[in-house]
Amino acid sequence: MKIVSRNEELFRDALSCIPQPSSRTSLASCNKLIRFEDISAAAFKIQCGVQKTPCMYSRLSKQYGMDIYLKKEFLQYTGSVKERGVLYLLMSLPQEQQRKGVIVASDSNFSMAVAYHAAELRVPVFVIVPTGTAPARARTCRDYGAMVISYGTTAKDSQVHARRLAQENGYLYLEEEDSAVYLAGLGTVGLEMYEQVPKLDAVIFPAGGHCGLLAGSAAALKHLNPHISVIGVESESFPVLQQSLKAGHPTEDQACNNHHFYGDVSGVCFGSNSLQLTGKLVDKVVAVREEDILVSMLRLLEYERATVDAEGAIALAALVAGKLPELKGKRVAVVICSGNLELHLLQQCIARALTLDNRVCRFSLVISDCPGDMSKLLEILAREEARVLDIKQERTFVTSELFTVEVTCTVETRDKIHTSQLRNALLERYPRTAWTER
């Protein structure tokens, strides 16, 4: 958590040093690496303000050949694990600063957690967002009790405006970073999992740019049992954590995508504290493809009735992609940390995931334009138990012989084997059937 205001001296009791607003890493360079006692103190202090989420045995276990336990942090009130670090920081504020208020400048999970918990603690809270922010996210922050202000067309504009308001009015400007207080709050996830699942062999966390959850929880788990394997997972498209570990300092991936689907998965590696803890305590960091994340989202929706975003699904994606074969037969906990996916994105993601999972396919073929030929095609689809989602006929622009119809079908199948059986049946009757590759 990066803290910037003209009242920074108020945090002398909460933080180990005074951060300077001019440097993004100044806080990290001054803080000591968190201790287990810090995480225990955070757990005690926030126990009445956040959910002790379940860590439940999953039906996915049989499919992937290991005992999988899902830590369902998306069940937090704001749908995100960020609440833990945010609440601990807000509770650590001196009363004078709580009276004056705090301000944030984004529409992220972090900002929603600040909006909710600050309002619950009766701390005035202001959220500055760009004008292009999704109305649903702005409305959510407003419903939590924050004063939401639209300003500027970019995140940078909003941040500059928020800092100016903080200086003029005495608000505390909060930006997600990796202070000891914030990491200790996030580290309570590791503490809970250790209590909830005995004899853990490994724990898998989302990583990416904002790796505070990974770093803080690793500190708790490795203290309790150094033999537990701690694994981080990030996107192949934005391997900022692996790049930062290799370079020895936080780096920014120039390819980072600001699309809402990616969320914190594509963020910059934000601090030296998290990076040091990760390098010291985390056993392995792997990268997964976007396709693996989408299929992971589908698995969670089908098997766990859990609607999650990319950040929430990315840890499980490492198992979906087969990136961790060494965990076969082991007892593994997976953190599902976030469930704030916009509805229009959810629809697109599930539709794409079904295609990637070989359960929705499309093909084109040419039949004669005679009575009964269409019904013969439909009979084959019915016999093969394929569900027709869409069917289109083209007569005018067909380039083959006269009096024929080009038919394009989109169908749903059970799995890859079923799709292959359908394809063979169609090719036997219509040898020139063309399949649209996924």
N, C-alpha and C positions, 0 to 999 in steps of 0.2 A: 504494500500500500504506500503510495507516494503521498506525502502530506505537504501542502504548500499554503502558507498564509503568513500574515505578519504577526500571528500569535503562536508561532511554532514553539516558543519557549514553554508553552503550557503543557507540552508533551514530555517534559523532562522526566516525569515519573513513569510514563508509559513506555518510552523508547530509550534506547541506550545512548542516543546522540541527537543533536539538532540537525535535521536535514536542510540543505540549501536548495532553494527553488531553481537555481541556475543549472543544476547537474542532475541528470536522471539517475545516476548511480551513487550519488552522495550518501543516500540513506543506507544502501547496501554496504558501502565501504566502511561505515561507522558501526553498524550493528555487529554483535557477536552472533555466531551460528546458534540457533535455538537449542535449548536443552529439553530433555524429557520433562523436567519440572515445569517448564513454561507451557507445554502442551497440557499437562495435567491441570495446571491452574486455569487454563482456558476452558477445558472441559467442565470444570466445576462452575465457572462463572457463567457460561452460556447454556447450561443444562435446562434452564426454564424458558429459554428464548428460541431454541431451535429443536427440530424433531430428532429423536434418536431413531434414525431410519432403520428399517429391517435389512438384514443381510441374509437372503433366503436361498435355499437350494433351488436350482433351476432345472426345468425339464430339458434344457439344452445339453445337459451333462452327457446323456447317452449318445447324442449326435456327435459330440466332439471328443468322446473317450476320456473324460476326466470329471471329477466332482466340481461343478461350477456353482459358486455362491455369488449372487448379485447384490451389491450394496446400493440400495435404491435412493440415492441422494436427490433424484428428481422429484421425490415426494415432499421435499421442503416446501414451505408456503409459497415462495417465489419461484419454485421449480429449479433451484440451483444450489450447489454446494457452497457458493460464494457467501451465503448467509453466515456461515460459521466464522470466517475471518472478519467480515464486516461487523457483525454484532460484537465480537470481542474488542475490536478497535473502538467502536462507538461507546461501549460501556467503560472503556478506559479513559475517555475524555474527561477532563476536569469540568465541574459544574458550570463554570463561567463560559467555557466554550460550548457546552451543551445548550446553554441559554441563547447564545448568539446564533448558532446553527452551522450547517455544513452545506457544501455545494459540489455537485459532480457534473461532468460534461460528456455524457454518452448515453446510448440507449441499450447498453449491454446488460448481461446478467448481474454484473457488479453494481451498476447504477440502480437496478430494480431492487437489489438487496439493501442498498443504502436507503432508498426511498421508503421501503417498508419498515426496516428496523429503526431508522431515525424517527419516523412518525410514531412508532410504538413506544419509543423512549421519550416522546414529546420533545424531540430536538427538531427545530425548524430545518427543513430540507428543501433544496432547490435543485432541479435537474434541467440542464441546458442541453437541448438537442438540435441538430440541423433541421432545416425545414423539410428535408426529404425523408425524415424518419417515418417509419410505418405508423399509422394512426393507432393501431392496436397497442403498440409498445408505449407510446406516449400516454394513451388512456390508462394503461395498467399502472404506470408510475403515479399518475394523478389519483387513481383509485386507492393506491396505497397511502396517500396522504401528502405527496410531494407537490410543490409548486413547479409546474413544468413550463419552461419558456423555450420557444422555437427561435433560433438565431443562427444566421449564416447558412451557407450552402454546403459546407464541409465540416468534418469533425474538428479540424484545426480552428475554424472560426468560432465554434462553440466553446472550445477550450480557452481561447484568448478572452472571450467575453466572460466566461466563468471566473477566470483569474482576476479580471478587472473588478467584477462584482465582489469577489472575496476581499480584495484589498480595500475597496471603498466602504464595505459594510461590516468587516470583521468576521465574515464567514470563514470556515475552514475548507479549503479546496482539497478534495480527495481524488486521487487517481490511483488506480490499481498498480501496486508495486510489491516489493517483497520485504517489508519490515518484519522484525521478529514478532511483533504483535499479530500481524495478519497471518503469517506462516503458522504460528502457534494455534490460531483458531482453525485454520484449514487442517492442521495435523491431527485434530480430534477425530477425523474420519479413520485414520489408521488405528488410533486407540480403540475406537468402538469395534472395528472389524476383528481386532485381536481378541476382544472379549466375547464377540458373538460367534466366531467360528474357531473352535479348538483345532489344534494341529494343522494349521495352515502351512502349505508348502510355498505358495507364491501369491502375490497380489499384483494386479494389473491396473494401472492408472492412465487416464488421458494425460498427454504431455503437451507438445507444441510450445508455443511462445509463453503462455501463462502457465508455467509449470510449478506454481506455488503449492498446489494440492499434492503433486508428486513429491516435492521436496519436503514439505512439512510432515506428510504421512510417513515418508521413509524414515524420518528422524524418530518417530514414535515406534514404528515397527522394528527397526534395527536395534533400538534400545531394549525392547521386550524380548526379541528373539533374532539374533544376528543371522540365523540360518534361513529365515524367510526370504525368498527371492522377491525383490521389488523391481517391477518392469514398467517402463513408460512407453506409450504409443503415440506417435504423431503422424501427420499426413506426409506421404511421399512428395506431394506438391509443395509443401512448406516445411522442410526438415530443419527448422530453426534451432531446435535444441541440439540435434546432432552436430550441426555446423558450429554452434557456440561451444559445445564440449570439445570439439576438435581444435577450435581456435583458442580456447582458454579464456574467452571473455564473451559477454553478450553480443550477438550479432543480429542483423536484420536481414531477412530474406527479401530480396528485391521483387520476388515473384508473388509476394503475399497478396491474397485476394480479399477484397473488402466485402464480398458477397455475404449476405446474412446467413447463408447456409453454413458457412465455415466457422463463424463466431470466433472464439478464442483459439481455435485450432490453428488459425493462420496468423496469430498475433506475433509481435516481436518478442524476442527473449528479453524479459524486462528487468533482470537484476542479477547482481553478483551473488547475493545470498542464496537464491534458489539454485543458481548454477553451481556454486560450491557444494551445497548439500547434495545435489543430484550427482555430481562427479564423485563425491565421496561415498554416498550411500546406495545409489541406484545400481542394480546389477546389470541392467540391459535396457537399451532404448531401441525400439523397432519402428519402422515406418510402414504404413498401409496405403493402398490406393483408394481413391474416391469411391470406386465401385465396391470395395470391401466395406466401406462405411455404410453405403446405401443398403447392402444386403444385411448388414448387422442391424440396421434400423428395422428392416422387415422382420428379421428373426425375433427381435424384442417385441414388436407389435403382435406377432402371431403367437409366440410361446409365453410371453409374460404380460400381454395386454398393456405394454408400456410404450407410450408415444414420446420419443426422445429426439433430440437434435443431433447434429454431427458430433459435437463435443461429448454428448452422452453416450453415443454408440461407438466411438472410436476405440475404446479399450477392448470391447468385445470383438471388434473387427480384426484384431490380431489373431484371435482364435479362428474366426471365420476364414481368414486368409491362409491359415496353416503356418503362420510365422513362428509359432512356439511349439514345435513338435516335442521338445524335451519335457513338456508338462503333461504328456499323456499318462493317465493313471494317477495323477497328483490331485491334491485338494487345492483349488484355486479360487480366490475371490476377485471379482471384477467390479470396478466402481463405475456406476451409471450416474454421472454427475449432473446432468442437465436435461431438461425437458421443455425448453422454450422454443418450439418450432412454429412458425406462422402457418396458418391453415393452408394457404395457397401453395406454400413450399412443401408441406406434408403430402399433399395430393401428387405433386410432381415427383417427389422422392419415392413414394411407394410405387407409382406407375413405372418409374425407371428401374426400381429394384426388382420388380416382378419380371421385367424383360431380362435383366442381368442374371436372374436366377432360373432362366429358361422356362418360365411359366406363362409368359405371354409371347406369342410369336406371330409373324405376319408372312404371308406367301401370296404369290400371284400366279394365275394360270389362265389359259385360254380354252374356252369350251364353245361348242356350236350353239348358235342362238335358236335352239329348237325346244319345243315344249318337253319338259322332263329332264333335260340335261342339268339344270340347276338343282333339281330335287335329287338327282343321283349324287352330286357333290355333297349336298347336305346329308344324305344318307351315310356317306363315308365318314363325315365328321361326327354324326350321331353314333355310328357303330364304334368309332375310336374314342368316344366319350370326351370329345373336345367341346368346350363351351364357346360358342360364337359370340364375340364381343362387337364385331363390326364387319359389314360386308358391303362392298361397292362394286358396281358394274359399269364398264366403259365400252360403249359401242361406237361412238363417233370417231375416236382417234386411235382405233386399233390398227396396227400396222401389218397384222397377219392377213390371212385370206378373208374374203367377204363372208358376211353372215356369221360372224363369231363375236364372242363377248369376252373381254378381259375382266376377270373377277379377282379382286383383292380382298383377302380375308384376314382379320385379326382374331386370333383364338386364344383361349386360356387352357393350359394343360396342368397336370399335377406336378410334374418335375421334368428333369432332363431326359430320363428314360422314356417317359410318356411322349415327350416332344419328338424323340427319335422314332418311336413307333408310328406316330402320326405321319411323319415325313416319309417314311418308307411306304406306308399305305397309299399316300397321295402320288408318289413317284411311280408306283406300280400301275396306277390308273391313268395318271397324267405325267408322262416322262419329262415334259418341259416345264414342270413346276419350278418357279423361282422363289427362293427364300430370302427374306430380308435379314441380313446379318445384324446382330445386336451391336 
